[in-house]
C-alpha cells in the first residue's frame, strides 16, 4: 500500500462516525472490507 492509498484509507476511517459506544458503523465497514479480501476472515 502506498502513501496515497494509506492517506485515502485514513480519511475514510476518520469520516465514519464511531463515537465511544457507537462503533457499529465503522466495525461494519471494516468487516465488509476484510470479507472482500480473498484471504480475509471475519467472525460473525
Buried (B, 14 or more C-beta within 10 A) or exposed (E): EEEEEEEEEEEEEEEEEBEEEEEEEBEEBBBEEEEEEEEEEEEE
